[in-house]
C-alpha cells in the first residue's frame, strides 16, 4: 500500500492496544477528523463486518462505510471504504516489544477517489492526512498510556 505510513511505540500490551483499536466507538477519541463511528449489524467484529464512520473533511461531515478486510487479533487489522466519494484503505499492525509489555503500532493509509473524490483526494484529503496521521498516533499513545478516570 502506498500513501501514508506512521509508526509509534505504546507502553501497553498488543492485546490492550488491539482491544482499543478494534472498538469503533473509540475512533473519535484519537482521530481528529472522526466525528462518529459505530459498528453496523450484530455479532462480533471480524472480516466482512461493516463500520459507519463520519469524518469532518474540509467544511463538511461526510459519512462513509468501511468493511473489515483483515482481522487477526492482536496483530493485524484492515479496512476498506465501500461507498462515498473518498474511500480509504487502512492497514494496521501491532508488534510486541519488551516481552509484550509495549507495542509498536504501524498504520498505513491510502485513498481512492470516485466522482468528486478524484479532486478531493489530492487537494483536500492527502494534505489533511499528512498533518493529522502523526497527531492521531500521538493521541492514541496518550489515550492508551494515560486513560481517563
C-alpha positions, 0 to 999 in steps of 0.5 A: 500500500502506498500513501501514508505510513506512521509508526509509534511505540505504546507502553501497553500490551498488543492485546490492550492496544488491539482491544482499543483499536478494534472498538469503533466507538473509540475512533473519535477519541484519537482521530481528529477528523472522526466525528462518529463511528459505530459498528453496523449489524450484530455479532462480533467484529471480524472480516466482512463486518461493516463500520459507519464512520463520519469524518469532518473533511474540509467544511463538511461531515461526510459519512462513509462505510468501511468493511473489515478486510483483515482481522487477526487479533492482536496483530493485524487489522484492515479496512476498506471504504465501500461507498462515498466519494473518498474511500480509504484503505487502512492497514494496521499492525501491532508488534510486541516489544519488551516481552509484550509489555509495549507495542509498536503500532504501524498504520498505513493509509491510502485513498481512492477517489470516485466522482468528486473524490478524484479532486478531493483526494489530492487537494483536500484529503492527502494534505489533511492526512499528512498533518493529522496521521502523526497527531492521531498516533500521538493521541492514541499513545496518550489515550492508551498510556494515560486513560481517563478516570 
